[in-house]
């Protein structure tokens, strides 16, 4: 089982809207990701004060901070704190300059502030890089089966395979982003 299995399960619970289950799982995750999941569950339950407390608590926890900071930035934006949202988004970008969550949060904040050019620049920056290598063909079926088993365990539907990153990279290299 992956080391972050509980976080993956909590994320799946979050997507299903099972906020009490998220809180139960997040309580077993001692790093910043656990605080992020707890905060988002509190938002789902409508307890905004508890959500703010969980976001703030996560800043002092170990582990990567970028997703926590990005989600906290979007939370602050929804609360009408544009300056706080902007600062948190900048911190998220500093923590992970190529991270998808910090880029999307920054783009949404720029868009909300009427800065379409900055929003577009953040969105464009999410599509970069060469296509990913396919990996070892001999191990592909085992990885596919392991991914299917994990999706089944998390209750997530499996759709047709789409090589999004290769597609995005080709668009980027063609100057279409």
Backbone as a ProteinNet text record, in pm:
[ID]
protein_1_A
[PRIMARY]
XXXXXXXXXXXXXXXXXXXXXXXXXXXXXXXXXXXXXXXXXXXXXXXXXXXXXXXXXXXXXXXXXXXXXXXXXXXXXXXXXXXXXXXXXXXXXXXXXXXXXXXXXXXXXXXXXXXXXXXXXXXXXXXXXXXXXXXXXXXXXXXXXXXXXXXXXXXXXXXXXXXXXXXXXXXXXXXXX
[TERTIARY]
84.5	0	88.7	47.6	126.7	129.7	236.6	252.7	142.4	87.7	-15.4	-156.5	-175.9	-304.7	-418.7	-397	-503.4	-539	-438.7	-466	-545	-510.8	-585.6	-730	-747.4	-883	-961.6	-896.4	-963.1	-999	-909.9	-937.6	-1058.8	-1066.4	-1182	-1309.7	-1302.5	-1418.3	-1460.6	-1362.4	-1390.4	-1466	-1421.1	-1485.8	-1628.1	-1651	-1785.6	-1873.5	-1815.1	-1891.8	-1915.3	-1835.7	-1848.2	-1752.8	-1792.2	-1704.6	-1672.7	-1766.1	-1728.9	-1619.4	-1625.8	-1521.8	-1387.6	-1390.7	-1266	-1204.9	-1287.5	-1237.4	-1177.2	-1241.5	-1189	-1052.8	-1040.2	-912.1	-806.4	-846	-750.7	-691.1	-767.3	-716.3	-601.2	-582.6	-472.1	-351.1	-362.2	-255.1	-192.8	-68.9	-6.8	62.5	63.1	136	42.3	96.7	19.6	-96.8	-80.3	-188.7	-309	-285.3	-395	-471.9	-400.6	-465.9	-545.2	-490.5	-560.3	-691.7	-686.1	-807	-909.2	-862.3	-951.9	-1018.9	-941	-996.3	-1102.3	-1074.5	-1171.3	-1298.5	-1283.7	-1402.3	-1484.4	-1416.8	-1488.5	-1562.4	-1501.1	-1570.6	-1696.6	-1683.4	-1798.4	-1908.4	-1871	-1968.9	-2023.5	-1963.7	-2010.6	-1950.8	-1849.4	-1785.3	-1659.1	-1677.8	-1568	-1461.9	-1501.7	-1402.9	-1311.8	-1369.5	-1288.9	-1199.4	-1249.4	-1168	-1046.4	-1068.7	-956.5	-856.4	-905.8	-816.5	-734	-795.7	-722.5	-617.9	-654.8	-555.5	-437.3	-465.4	-358.8	-272.9	-336.2	-262.6	-168.2	-212.5	-131.4	-1	2.3	125.1	240	208.6	313	343.8	279.2	300.5	409.7	470	572.7	509.6	595.3	551	533.2	510.4	490.6	373	390.1	292	214.5	257.4	202	50.9	2.3	-142.1	-221.6	-171.3	-237.1	-247.3	-138	-135.3	-226.4	-226.9	-311.2	-459.8	-498.1	-638.4	-676.1	-582.7	-608.1	-627	-548.6	-561.6	-700.8	-748.1	-881.3	-990.2	-970.6	-1065.5	-1072.5	-955	-951.4	-1015.4	-994.3	-1056.6	-1208.5	-1261.9	-1406.9	-1459.8	-1372	-1412	-1397.6	-1354.8	-1342.1	-1208.8	-1110.8	-978.8	-882.6	-894.3	-811	-662.7	-626.6	-484.9	-428	-502.8	-457.6	-447.7	-543.9	-542.5	-420.3	-390.6	-275.3	-145.9	-132.9	-11.9	3	-106.5	-100.4	-68.7	-124.5	-95.5	52	108.4	251	337	295.5	367.7	357.6	241.1	222.9	314.1	321.9	411.1	557.3	593.2	731.2	762.8	664.4	684.5	695.2	624	626.5	599.7	704.4	686.9	621.5	631.3	571.8	445.3	401.4	285.3	156.2	70.5	-57.1	-147.7	-159.1	-247.5	-208.8	-80.5	-43.9	-71.6	-49.9	-73.9	-222.4	-305.5	-450.1	-503.7	-459.1	-503.5	-462	-339.8	-291.7	-371.8	-403.2	-480.8	-621.8	-684.9	-821.4	-825.5	-723.5	-717.1	-694.4	-602.3	-577.9	-704.5	-774.8	-899.3	-1002.5	-1015.8	-1111.6	-1076.5	-948	-903.3	-902.8	-951.9	-963.4	-835.9	-735.7	-608.8	-602.8	-669.1	-679.2	-542.6	-451.4	-319.5	-243.1	-247	-178.4	-245	-378.7	-449.8	-408.3	-405.9	-367.4	-224	-135.1	5	15.9	-61.8	-58.7	-117.3	-227.2	-285.9	-191	-128.7	-35.7	82	126.3	242.5	213.1	85.8	54.8	80.5	99.3	123.3	263.9	355.1	492.4	559.4	670.4	754.3	730.9	827.4	817.4	720.6	680.3	591.9	662.3	583.1	639	675.7	783.9	818.7	716.2	697.4	598.1	640.9	769.5	816.4	839.9	862.9	894	765.7	756.6	637.3	610.6	715.2	698.9	627.9	639.3	576.3	441.8	403.6	283.7	156.8	139.5	16.6	5.5	116.4	114.5	77.6	129.6	96	-49.9	-99.9	-239.5	-331.3	-297.9	-379.2	-373.3	-255.8	-242.8	-324.1	-321.5	-399.7	-549.1	-590.3	-731.4	-775.6	-690.5	-723.4	-736.9	-647.1	-654.3	-781.3	-813.6	-935.7	-1059.2	-1059.1	-1171.5	-1182.5	-1069.3	-1069.3	-1119.3	-1087.7	-1129.6	-1269.6	-1327.2	-1460.9	-1464.3	-1355.3	-1347.4	-1371.9	-1452.3	-1476.3	-1351.1	-1337.5	-1223.6	-1275.5	-1217.8	-1257	-1150.7	-1170.2	-1072.2	-943	-832.4	-701.6	-686.6	-634	-605.8	-467.4	-379.7	-245.4	-245.5	-305.2	-324.7	-193.5	-92.8	31.4	103.9	100.5	162	86.1	-47.2	-128.9	-101.3	-98.4	-73.1	65	163.4	298.5	304.9	236.6	235.5	169.9	59.5	-4.8	90.8	161.4	255	368.8	425.9	536.6	491.5	364.4	311.1	270.5	287.5	252.9	103.4	27.4	-118.4	-172.8	-88.1	-137.4	-105
-118.8	0	124.6	227	350.4	416.2	488.8	554.9	657.3	714	816.8	761.4	632.6	568.8	636.2	671.2	736.1	871.7	944.1	1073.6	1053.8	950.6	921.4	884	804.8	767.3	890.5	977.4	1099.3	1189.3	1197.5	1277.5	1220.7	1088.6	1025.2	1054.2	1046.3	1079.4	1224.7	1312.3	1454.4	1472.3	1404	1412.7	1357.9	1260.7	1204.3	1288.1	1387.3	1470.8	1406.4	1305.9	1238.4	1306	1424.3	1507.9	1447.9	1380.7	1314.6	1208.1	1134.7	1034.5	1102	1217	1291	1332.7	1386	1429.3	1312.5	1197.4	1080	1039.8	1038.9	1000.2	1109.4	1234.8	1345.1	1348.4	1305.5	1301.7	1205.5	1112.9	1016.5	1059.6	1173.7	1221.5	1344	1330.1	1432.5	1544.9	1539.2	1641.7	1748.8	1838	1949.2	1900.4	1786.8	1732.3	1694.8	1641.6	1610.4	1735.5	1844.2	1970.4	2025.6	2013.4	2060	1984.6	1853.4	1772.7	1805.3	1824.2	1862.1	1996.2	2093	2225.8	2217.1	2140.7	2130.3	2058.6	1959.9	1893	1990.9	2074.9	2174.3	2274	2311	2397.9	2327.6	2199.5	2123.2	2113.3	2110.9	2104.8	2242.2	2347.4	2483.2	2548.3	2486.3	2544.8	2619.1	2743.1	2820.9	2857.4	2876.9	2906.6	2785.8	2665.5	2544.2	2522.9	2559.1	2546.9	2639	2764.5	2859.1	2808	2753.8	2700.9	2584.7	2496.8	2382.6	2428.6	2524.4	2578.4	2638.7	2717.5	2781.7	2679.3	2575.4	2468.6	2397.3	2378.9	2308.4	2378	2510	2584.5	2544.3	2493.7	2452.2	2304.2	2232.4	2087.7	2054.4	1936.7	1895.7	1859.1	1843.6	1799.8	1914.5	1879.9	1982.4	2073.4	2202.9	2303.9	2361.7	2338	2409.2	2389.6	2267.1	2243.9	2307.3	2297.2	2360.1	2510.5	2572.9	2717.3	2758.4	2680.5	2712.8	2705	2599.3	2587.8	2694.5	2727.4	2833.5	2967	2989	3112.3	3121.7	3012.2	3013.6	3031.4	2972.6	2990.8	3137.9	3199.5	3341.9	3428.4	3393.7	3468.6	3462.5	3344.7	3329.3	3403.1	3428.7	3502.6	3653.4	3695.4	3837.7	3898.5	3815.7	3863.5	3852.2	3944.3	3940.2	3952.2	4039.6	4058	3931.1	3870.8	3745.9	3633.9	3628.9	3526.5	3541.8	3664.9	3691	3650.3	3684.5	3649.4	3498.3	3428.2	3282.7	3214.6	3265.6	3208.9	3227.9	3343.5	3367.4	3271.1	3246.9	3150.4	3009.4	2974.1	2842.7	2827.7	2933.1	2929.5	2920.1	2988.1	2980.7	2839.6	2773.9	2638.2	2536.7	2560.9	2468.6	2547.7	2606.6	2694.1	2628	2497.4	2427.3	2350.4	2365.7	2291.4	2337.3	2242.7	2273.5	2352.1	2310.4	2379.3	2525.2	2556.3	2697.7	2779.6	2721.2	2792.3	2821.1	2720.8	2740.3	2840.3	2829.8	2926.3	3067.5	3084.1	3216.2	3268.7	3181.3	3222.5	3265.1	3189.3	3222.4	3353.2	3376.9	3501	3619.3	3604.3	3711.5	3740.4	3636.8	3654.1	3728.3	3690.3	3756.2	3903.9	3936.1	4073.9	4151.5	4088.4	4156.3	4161.1	4082.7	4083.2	3961.1	3974.5	3863.1	3818.5	3911.7	3876.5	3789.4	3825.8	3744.5	3609	3605.9	3478.1	3386.9	3440.2	3361.5	3311.4	3395	3353.3	3236	3238.4	3126.5	3000.8	3015	2897.2	2840.3	2927.6	2880.1	2805.9	2849.1	2786.4	2644.5	2606.1	2469.6	2368.3	2414.4	2325.4	2346.3	2265.5	2277.5	2141.4	2133	2015.5	1913.9	1827.1	1721.2	1612.6	1528	1418.1	1323.6	1257.2	1164	1033.8	970.4	841.7	735.5	639.5	534.8	439.7	426.9	334.7	195.7	102.9	-34.5	-107.6	-149.3	-216.5	-345.1	-413.6	-539.7	-519.5	-400.3	-373.5	-302.2	-265.7	-184.4	-253.5	-382.2	-451.5	-461.1	-487.3	-492.4	-358.2	-250.6	-116.5	-83.1	-124.4	-99.8	-172.4	-296.4	-374.2	-314.8	-268.8	-206.3	-77.3	0.9	124.5	92.9	-10.3	-49.9	-93.4	-172.2	-217.6	-100.3	-2.1	115.9	195.7	213.5	286.1	213.3	81.9	2.8	21.2	16.3	31.1	169.8	271	406.9	438.8	343.4	364.9	463.2	472.5	566.7	493.3	549.4	484.3	492.4	395.1	391.7	421.3	523.6	560.1	515.9	556.1	524.8	600.4	539.2	601.1	723.8	831.7	953	999.4	1016.5	1062.6	1215.3	1272.7	1417.4	1493.9	1448.1	1525.6	1529.6	1420.9	1422.6	1519.3	1512.6	1602.2	1748.8	1778	1915.2	1961.8	1872.5	1908.5	1940.1	1861.9	1887.9	2022.3	2052.7	2182.5	2294.9	2273.3	2374.7	2396.7	2286.6	2297.6	2362	2347.2	2407	2552.7	2601.8	2740.9	2764.4	2661.5	2673.7	2688.6	2718.3	2742.2	2882.7
0	0	0	-73.5	-74.9	63	89.9	220	245.8	140	155.9	135	162	137.6	215	341.6	418.4	359.9	312.2	249.3	119.8	42.7	-79.5	-47.3	55.5	96.7	143	219	266.1	148.1	50.5	-69.7	-143.6	-154.2	-218.9	-139.8	-6.9	77.1	55.2	41.4	18	-114.5	-217.8	-348.1	-343.9	-258	-242.7	-150.9	-82.5	9.6	144.8	177.9	307.1	406.2	452.2	534.3	670.7	738.8	865.1	845.8	734.7	707.2	682.8	614	590	724.1	812.7	943.7	1021.3	1014.7	1085	1029.2	898.8	837.3	857.8	842.3	855.8	995.6	1093.8	1230.8	1250.4	1155.8	1164.8	1082.3	1012.5	925	991	1036.8	1121.8	1045.4	913.3	839.1	783.6	701.4	645.5	560.4	494.5	412.1	498.4	617.6	708.9	748.5	775.1	810.9	692.9	571.6	451.5	433.7	448.5	433.1	541.3	663.6	772.7	742	696.3	665.6	556.4	451.2	341.9	387.4	475	529.5	613.4	690.1	771.4	682.7	569.9	474.5	426.1	391.6	345.4	448.9	575.6	683.9	721.2	663.5	690.3	813.3	873.3	991.5	947.1	906	848.7	951.5	1077	1182	1204.4	1205.6	1221.6	1099.6	981.7	861.3	869.4	909.1	922.4	1025.5	1135.4	1239.3	1185.3	1107.4	1051.8	950.6	865.4	771.1	847.4	948.2	1026	1098.2	1153.3	1221.4	1125.3	1001.8	903.6	870.9	885.4	855	946.6	1065.1	1157.5	1153	1064.8	1055.8	954.9	968.3	871.5	737.3	639.3	507.6	410.8	284.9	181.6	216.3	190.6	228.6	110.3	-12	-127.2	-142.9	-133.9	-152	-38.6	82.8	197.7	175.8	137.8	116.4	0.9	-106.9	-222.5	-185.7	-115.6	-75.6	27	115.2	212.8	139.4	35.4	-43.4	-106.2	-163.7	-224.8	-118.7	-3.2	107.6	147	162.9	199.5	91.3	-33.8	-142.9	-130.2	-103.3	-87.6	34.9	130.9	250.5	231.4	112.9	83.5	122.1	155.5	195.3	77.6	-17.6	-137.1	-107.7	-12.7	20.5	83.4	175	237.4	136.3	44.4	-59.7	-148.9	-186.4	-272.6	-203.2	-75.7	-1.2	10.7	44.3	58	-74.6	-184	-315.4	-351.2	-316.9	-342.2	-259.5	-135.9	-51.4	-110.4	-162.2	-223.9	-345.3	-427.3	-543.8	-501.7	-394.4	-345.5	-296.9	-236.1	-185.2	-298	-407.5	-522	-649.8	-707.7	-824	-944.8	-956.7	-1070.9	-1033.4	-910.1	-863.3	-928.5	-958.2	-1021.1	-927	-801.7	-707.2	-685.6	-661.8	-647.4	-773.2	-889.8	-1015.3	-1034.6	-1010.9	-1029.4	-928	-802.4	-700.8	-740.9	-785.1	-826.8	-944.9	-1040.1	-1156.8	-1115.8	-1028.9	-987.5	-908.4	-828.2	-751.2	-845	-940	-1037	-1117.1	-1156	-1231	-1146.8	-1019.8	-930.8	-910.9	-920	-902.3	-1033.5	-1139.7	-1268.2	-1349.3	-1312	-1383.9	-1476.6	-1592.3	-1686.2	-1738	-1759.5	-1811.5	-1712.3	-1584.4	-1482.8	-1468.8	-1474.1	-1465.7	-1580.1	-1700.5	-1817.1	-1804.5	-1754	-1737.1	-1640.3	-1533.5	-1438.5	-1500	-1573.6	-1638.6	-1743.1	-1821.8	-1923.9	-1863.1	-1747.9	-1684.5	-1637	-1632.5	-1589.6	-1699.7	-1823.8	-1936.9	-1990.3	-1944.8	-1990.1	-1985.1	-2052.8	-2042.2	-2151.9	-2168.4	-2269.4	-2223.1	-2315.7	-2281	-2184.4	-2105.1	-2007.6	-2077	-2034.2	-2094.5	-2054.9	-2142.2	-2118.8	-2008	-1984	-1881.3	-1937.5	-1847.6	-1883.5	-1921.8	-2046.2	-2096.7	-2018.4	-1976.2	-1903.4	-1770	-1711	-1581.5	-1595.2	-1715.9	-1736.7	-1687	-1717.8	-1677.7	-1526.3	-1458.5	-1312.2	-1251.4	-1309.5	-1259.9	-1287.5	-1403.9	-1436.9	-1338.8	-1307.5	-1213.3	-1072.6	-1031.8	-899.2	-892.6	-1000.6	-1004.6	-1002.6	-1075.4	-1074.9	-935.6	-867.3	-732.1	-635.7	-647.6	-561.9	-590.7	-717.6	-753.8	-701.1	-712.9	-659.4	-509.3	-439.2	-294.1	-252.2	-331.2	-300.1	-354.1	-425.9	-479.8	-595	-669.7	-781.5	-913.2	-1001.4	-1130.9	-1218.2	-1303.3	-1395.8	-1535.2	-1597.4	-1733.1	-1832.5	-1956.1	-2059	-2033.7	-2070.3	-2050.3	-2140.2	-2083.7	-2158.1	-2115.9	-2210	-2180.1	-2182.5	-2078.8	-2070.6	-2077.9	-2003.5	-1995.7	-2130	-2203.1	-2335.6	-2426	-2420.9	-2500.8	-2465	-2335.4	-2290.1	-2333.9	-2327.1	-2367.5	-2516.2	-2597.8	-2741.7	-2772.6	-2705.2	-2723.4	-2683.7	-2571.2	-2523.9	-2624.4	-2672	-2766	-2898.1	-2932.4	-3055.2	-3033.2	-2909.7	-2878.6	-2867.6	-2835	-2831	-2690.1	-2592.6	-2455.5	-2413.8
[MASK]
+++++++++++++++++++++++++++++++++++++++++++++++++++++++++++++++++++++++++++++++++++++++++++++++++++++++++++++++++++++++++++++++++++++++++++++++++++++++++++++++++++++++++++++++++

